[in-house]
Amino acid sequence: MKAKRFSEEQIIAVLKEAEAGAKTKELCRRHGISDATFYNWKAKYAGMTVSEVRRLKELESENSKLKRLLADAELDKAALKELLGRKMVSPQAKREAVTVLMTERDFGVTRACGLLQISRALYRYQSRRAPCAALRERIAEIAALKRRYGYRRIHVLLRREGWRVNRKLTYRLYREAGLAVRRRKRKRVGPFERKPLPKPTAANRSWSMDFVSDGLADGRRIRCLAIVDDCTRECVALEVDTSITGTRVKAVLQRLADTRGLPRSITVDHGPEFEGQVLDAWAYSSNVQLSFIRPGKPNENAYIESFNGKFRDECLNEHWFITMAQARRSIENWRIEYNTERPHSSLGDMTRKEFAARGLGERERTSTFINRGL
């Protein structure tokens, strides 16, 4: 027999009849209910008014809703704990997590998307990007060949080769391939007053010179004399040997005087090769000024210090020199690549040779206009 639904007024009316003296069996027969139903009503609603019964039913309904919400929250909490090991930063990762919740937890798409705070439109989005397989392979090839190049320099090389690609796409493909360059730990320098270096306006006006040390596989030490043009950032010479004296420095500079010409000044530190009488006499006879930095202030020779860091990071640390001949050959090849291929960010991503050929004339004209007040 189909169960009947009684309203609050009907339930209270039946109980009032029982309180008035009506027999239970007669009430149950007349209203079509069982004795058990009557006694349940009596235990639950005896002595209550209609408004109190309605309020009790509302509280029961709210309580059941709260129980369902609590159970859902516990399920969501357990599901999120399972996803804690996943990185859910990108939209792709969030879409994958939604799929996991729907398959493993039997969540609906609306619930799963709400839990991960993404829209259903984003979950159903299908990417229309080109696969870029050839570009990915080329980025991997350049990164394997130039291991210390980040995505910015790789992007410059791609544009030189004719790839029509923006920097954001290069960065995305670079990161997806896991090609991030490991950063070297640098020595922490205490705070000091920073003074900008004077910027040279033309090539061959001022050079910087310093020594860099390394070693061969058999333990012998080698020294590299590095000379850099402060304006074009070109490395004009990298002399390599086990020992380089002041006489050898003079010979290198004299060779550069015959092939390139000499600058007006050369910035050096207080090394014994630079402070010796041989180099001092040569500088006086060649009308070249040796500009010595203050002791313990390498920042005053920042152009050569910056070059030394790149030289060590991209050449010395990347090669294992067996013989002196191999060291000279590898270092000279790197010097040529540094001047002719490697992009320089402060030169507008041009190479040193390109800047010396194209940008220098415009730089001199701009400087002339500024000096004249035009």
C-alpha positions as CSV (number, residue, x, y, z in Angstrom):
1,M,0.0,0.0,0.0
2,K,1.4,3.4,-0.9
3,A,2.4,5.5,2.0
4,K,0.5,8.7,2.7
5,R,2.1,12.0,3.4
6,F,0.7,13.9,6.3
7,S,1.1,17.6,6.9
8,E,2.1,19.2,10.2
9,E,-1.5,20.2,10.8
10,Q,-2.8,16.7,10.2
11,I,-0.2,15.1,12.5
12,I,-1.0,17.6,15.4
13,A,-4.7,17.1,14.8
14,V,-4.4,13.2,15.2
15,L,-2.4,13.7,18.4
16,K,-4.9,16.1,19.8
17,E,-7.7,13.6,19.2
18,A,-5.7,11.0,21.1
19,E,-5.2,13.5,24.0
20,A,-8.9,14.1,24.0
21,G,-9.6,10.4,24.7
22,A,-9.9,8.8,21.3
23,K,-8.7,5.2,21.2
24,T,-5.5,4.5,19.3
25,K,-6.8,1.7,17.2
26,E,-9.8,3.7,16.1
27,L,-7.6,6.7,15.1
28,C,-5.2,4.4,13.2
29,R,-8.0,2.8,11.3
30,R,-9.8,6.1,10.5
31,H,-6.6,7.9,9.2
32,G,-5.1,4.8,7.6
33,I,-1.8,4.6,9.6
34,S,-0.2,1.9,11.6
35,D,0.2,1.7,15.3
36,A,4.0,2.1,14.9
37,T,3.5,5.3,12.9
38,F,1.2,6.8,15.5
39,Y,3.6,6.0,18.4
40,N,6.5,7.5,16.4
41,W,4.5,10.7,16.0
42,K,3.6,10.7,19.6
43,A,7.2,10.2,20.7
44,K,8.4,12.9,18.4
45,Y,5.7,15.6,18.3
46,A,3.7,15.1,21.6
47,G,2.9,18.5,23.3
48,M,4.1,20.5,20.3
49,T,2.3,23.1,18.2
50,V,2.1,23.3,14.4
51,S,4.8,26.0,14.2
52,E,7.1,24.0,16.4
53,V,6.7,21.0,14.2
54,R,7.5,23.0,11.1
55,R,10.6,24.5,12.7
56,L,11.8,21.0,13.8
57,K,11.4,19.7,10.2
58,E,13.4,22.7,8.9
59,L,16.2,22.0,11.4
60,E,16.3,18.4,10.3
61,S,16.5,19.4,6.7
62,E,19.3,21.9,7.4
63,N,21.1,19.3,9.5
64,S,21.0,16.7,6.7
65,K,22.3,19.3,4.2
66,L,25.2,20.2,6.6
67,K,26.0,16.5,6.9
68,R,26.1,16.2,3.1
69,L,28.3,19.3,2.8
70,L,30.7,18.0,5.5
71,A,30.9,14.7,3.7
72,D,31.6,16.4,0.4
73,A,34.2,18.6,2.0
74,E,36.0,15.6,3.5
75,L,36.0,13.9,0.1
76,D,37.4,17.1,-1.5
77,K,40.1,17.3,1.2
78,A,41.1,13.7,0.7
79,A,41.2,14.3,-3.1
80,L,43.4,17.4,-2.7
81,K,45.8,15.5,-0.5
82,E,46.3,13.0,-3.2
83,L,47.1,15.8,-5.7
84,L,49.6,17.6,-3.4
85,G,52.5,15.8,-5.1
86,R,51.6,17.3,-8.4
87,K,52.5,20.8,-9.6
88,M,49.2,22.5,-10.6
89,V,50.4,25.9,-11.7
90,S,49.9,25.8,-15.5
91,P,46.4,25.3,-17.1
92,Q,47.6,22.0,-18.6
93,A,48.5,20.6,-15.2
94,K,45.1,21.7,-13.8
95,R,43.3,20.0,-16.7
96,E,45.2,16.8,-16.0
97,A,44.2,17.0,-12.3
98,V,40.5,17.4,-13.2
99,T,40.7,14.3,-15.3
100,V,42.3,12.4,-12.4
101,L,39.5,13.4,-10.1
102,M,36.9,12.4,-12.6
103,T,38.4,9.0,-13.3
104,E,39.7,7.9,-9.9
105,R,37.3,9.7,-7.5
106,D,34.2,9.6,-9.7
107,F,33.7,13.4,-9.4
108,G,31.5,15.3,-11.8
109,V,33.2,17.8,-14.1
110,T,31.6,20.8,-12.3
111,R,32.7,19.6,-8.9
112,A,36.3,18.7,-10.1
113,C,36.7,22.1,-11.9
114,G,35.3,24.0,-8.9
115,L,37.7,22.2,-6.6
116,L,40.7,23.2,-8.7
117,Q,39.3,26.7,-9.4
118,I,39.1,26.5,-13.2
119,S,36.2,26.9,-15.5
120,R,34.7,24.0,-17.5
121,A,35.5,26.0,-20.7
122,L,39.2,25.9,-19.8
123,Y,39.0,22.2,-19.0
124,R,37.5,21.4,-22.4
125,Y,39.8,23.8,-24.3
126,Q,41.8,22.1,-27.0
127,S,45.1,23.8,-27.9
128,R,45.5,24.8,-31.6
129,R,49.2,25.6,-31.3
130,A,51.5,24.3,-34.0
131,P,53.7,21.4,-32.8
132,C,56.9,23.3,-33.6
133,A,58.9,20.1,-33.9
134,A,61.6,21.5,-36.1
135,L,62.0,24.6,-33.8
136,R,62.3,22.4,-30.7
137,E,65.0,20.3,-32.4
138,R,66.9,23.4,-33.4
139,I,66.7,24.9,-29.9
140,A,68.0,21.6,-28.5
141,E,70.9,21.5,-31.0
142,I,72.0,25.1,-30.2
143,A,71.7,24.4,-26.4
144,A,73.9,21.3,-26.8
145,L,76.5,23.2,-28.8
146,K,76.4,26.4,-26.6
147,R,75.8,24.9,-23.2
148,R,76.2,28.2,-21.3
149,Y,73.8,30.1,-23.5
150,G,70.4,31.0,-22.0
151,Y,67.1,31.3,-23.9
152,R,67.8,35.0,-24.7
153,R,71.0,34.3,-26.7
154,I,69.4,31.2,-28.3
155,H,66.6,33.4,-29.4
156,V,69.0,35.9,-31.0
157,L,70.7,33.0,-32.8
158,L,67.4,31.7,-34.1
159,R,66.4,35.1,-35.4
160,R,69.8,35.3,-37.2
161,E,69.0,32.0,-38.9
162,G,65.7,33.3,-40.2
163,W,63.2,31.7,-37.7
164,R,60.2,34.0,-37.3
165,V,59.7,33.4,-33.5
166,N,59.1,35.7,-30.6
167,R,60.9,35.5,-27.3
168,K,58.0,34.1,-25.4
169,L,57.7,31.1,-27.7
170,T,61.4,30.5,-27.4
171,Y,61.2,30.7,-23.6
172,R,58.3,28.2,-23.5
173,L,60.0,25.6,-25.7
174,Y,63.2,26.1,-23.9
175,R,61.6,25.4,-20.5
176,E,59.6,22.5,-21.8
177,A,62.8,20.9,-23.0
178,G,64.3,21.3,-19.5
179,L,67.3,23.4,-20.8
180,A,67.6,25.9,-18.0
181,V,71.3,26.9,-17.5
182,R,72.7,26.0,-14.1
183,R,73.8,29.2,-12.4
184,R,77.3,29.3,-11.0
185,K,77.8,30.4,-7.4
186,R,79.3,33.8,-7.2
187,K,81.4,35.3,-4.5
188,R,79.4,37.7,-2.4
189,V,80.9,41.2,-2.3
190,G,80.3,43.6,0.5
191,P,78.4,46.9,-0.1
192,F,80.4,49.7,-1.6
193,E,79.8,52.9,-3.3
194,R,79.1,52.4,-7.0
195,K,80.5,54.9,-9.5
196,P,79.7,54.6,-13.2
197,L,82.7,54.1,-15.4
198,P,83.3,56.6,-18.2
199,K,81.9,55.3,-21.4
200,P,84.3,55.4,-24.4
201,T,82.8,57.0,-27.5
202,A,85.0,55.3,-30.2
203,A,87.0,52.1,-30.8
204,N,90.7,52.0,-30.0
205,R,90.4,54.8,-27.5
206,S,90.8,52.8,-24.3
207,W,91.6,49.1,-23.6
208,S,91.5,47.0,-20.5
209,M,94.0,44.3,-19.6
210,D,94.2,41.5,-17.0
211,F,95.3,38.0,-16.4
212,V,93.2,34.8,-16.0
213,S,94.6,31.5,-14.6
214,D,93.7,27.9,-15.3
215,G,95.4,24.5,-15.5
216,L,96.2,21.6,-17.8
217,A,95.2,18.0,-17.2
218,D,98.7,17.2,-15.9
219,G,98.5,19.9,-13.2
220,R,100.6,22.6,-14.9
221,R,99.2,26.1,-14.5
222,I,98.6,28.3,-17.5
223,R,98.1,32.1,-17.7
224,C,95.9,34.0,-20.2
225,L,96.6,37.6,-20.9
226,A,93.2,39.1,-21.9
227,I,92.9,42.5,-23.7
228,V,89.5,44.0,-24.4
229,D,88.4,47.2,-26.2
230,D,86.2,49.1,-23.8
231,C,83.9,50.6,-26.5
232,T,83.2,47.6,-28.8
233,R,83.8,45.0,-26.1
234,E,86.0,43.1,-28.6
235,C,88.6,40.8,-27.2
236,V,91.6,42.0,-29.2
237,A,94.0,39.4,-27.8
238,L,94.2,36.3,-25.6
239,E,97.8,35.3,-25.1
240,V,98.2,31.8,-23.4
241,D,101.4,30.4,-21.8
242,T,102.7,28.9,-18.6
243,S,104.3,32.2,-17.7
244,I,103.9,35.7,-19.1
245,T,106.4,38.4,-18.1
246,G,106.4,42.1,-18.7
247,T,108.5,41.6,-21.8
248,R,105.9,39.2,-23.2
249,V,103.1,41.7,-22.5
250,K,105.2,44.3,-24.4
251,A,105.6,42.0,-27.4
252,V,101.8,41.3,-27.5
253,L,101.0,45.0,-27.4
254,Q,103.6,45.7,-30.1
255,R,102.1,43.1,-32.3
256,L,98.7,44.7,-31.8
257,A,100.2,48.1,-32.7
258,D,101.3,46.7,-36.1
259,T,97.9,45.1,-36.9
260,R,95.3,47.2,-35.2
261,G,96.8,50.3,-33.7
262,L,97.2,51.4,-30.1
263,P,94.7,53.1,-27.8
264,R,95.2,56.3,-25.8
265,S,95.0,54.5,-22.5
266,I,95.1,50.9,-21.1
267,T,93.4,50.2,-17.7
268,V,95.4,47.7,-15.6
269,D,95.7,46.6,-12.0
270,H,98.9,46.6,-9.9
271,G,100.3,43.3,-11.1
272,P,104.1,43.0,-11.3
273,E,104.0,42.5,-15.1
274,F,102.2,45.9,-15.5
275,E,104.2,47.8,-12.9
276,G,107.6,46.7,-14.3
277,Q,110.0,49.0,-16.0
278,V,109.7,47.2,-19.4
279,L,106.1,48.0,-19.8
280,D,106.5,51.5,-18.4
281,A,109.2,52.4,-20.8
282,W,107.2,51.0,-23.8
283,A,104.1,53.0,-22.8
284,Y,106.2,56.2,-22.6
285,S,107.8,55.6,-26.0
286,S,104.5,54.6,-27.6
287,N,102.6,57.6,-26.1
288,V,100.1,55.2,-24.3
289,Q,98.9,56.0,-20.8
290,L,98.7,53.1,-18.3
291,S,95.7,53.8,-16.0
292,F,96.2,51.9,-12.8
293,I,93.2,51.2,-10.7
294,R,93.2,51.6,-6.9
295,P,94.5,48.5,-5.0
296,G,91.6,46.2,-4.1
297,K,89.1,47.9,-6.4
298,P,88.5,45.5,-9.3
299,N,85.2,47.3,-10.0
300,E,87.2,50.2,-11.4
301,N,88.3,47.8,-14.2
302,A,84.8,46.4,-14.8
303,Y,85.0,45.9,-18.5
304,I,87.8,43.3,-18.3
305,E,86.3,41.8,-15.1
306,S,83.0,41.2,-16.9
307,F,84.9,39.6,-19.8
308,N,86.9,37.4,-17.4
309,G,83.7,36.0,-16.0
310,K,82.3,35.1,-19.4
311,F,85.7,33.7,-20.5
312,R,85.9,31.4,-17.5
313,D,82.3,30.4,-17.6
314,E,82.0,29.7,-21.3
315,C,85.5,28.5,-22.2
316,L,87.8,27.6,-19.4
317,N,85.1,25.7,-17.3
318,E,83.8,24.0,-20.4
319,H,87.1,22.5,-21.7
320,W,89.6,20.0,-20.3
321,F,93.0,21.0,-21.7
322,I,95.4,18.1,-22.3
323,T,98.3,20.0,-23.9
324,M,99.3,23.6,-24.3
325,A,98.7,23.5,-28.0
326,Q,95.1,22.3,-27.5
327,A,94.6,25.1,-24.9
328,R,95.8,27.8,-27.3
329,R,93.7,26.4,-30.2
330,S,90.5,26.1,-28.1
331,I,90.9,29.6,-26.5
332,E,91.6,31.3,-29.8
333,N,88.6,29.6,-31.4
334,W,86.5,30.8,-28.5
335,R,87.9,34.4,-28.9
336,I,86.9,34.4,-32.6
337,E,83.5,33.1,-31.8
338,Y,83.2,35.7,-29.0
339,N,83.9,38.5,-31.4
340,T,82.0,37.4,-34.4
341,E,79.0,35.2,-33.2
342,R,78.2,35.7,-29.6
343,P,75.4,38.4,-29.1
344,H,76.0,41.1,-26.5
345,S,72.9,42.5,-24.7
346,S,74.4,45.9,-24.0
347,L,75.2,46.3,-27.8
348,G,71.6,45.6,-28.9
349,D,72.2,41.9,-29.3
350,M,74.8,42.6,-32.0
351,T,78.2,40.9,-32.1
352,R,81.3,42.9,-31.4
353,K,82.3,43.0,-35.1
354,E,78.8,44.2,-36.1
355,F,78.7,46.9,-33.5
356,A,82.2,48.1,-34.6
357,A,81.0,48.2,-38.2
358,R,77.5,49.5,-37.9
359,G,76.7,51.1,-34.5
360,L,79.9,53.0,-33.8
361,G,79.3,55.7,-36.4
362,E,75.8,56.4,-35.1
363,R,77.1,56.5,-31.5
364,E,79.8,59.0,-32.4
365,R,77.2,61.2,-34.2
366,T,74.8,61.1,-31.2
367,S,77.7,62.0,-28.9
368,T,78.6,64.9,-31.1
369,F,75.0,66.2,-31.2
370,I,74.8,66.0,-27.4
371,N,78.1,67.9,-26.9
372,R,76.9,70.6,-29.3
373,G,73.6,70.9,-27.5
374,L,71.6,70.0,-30.6
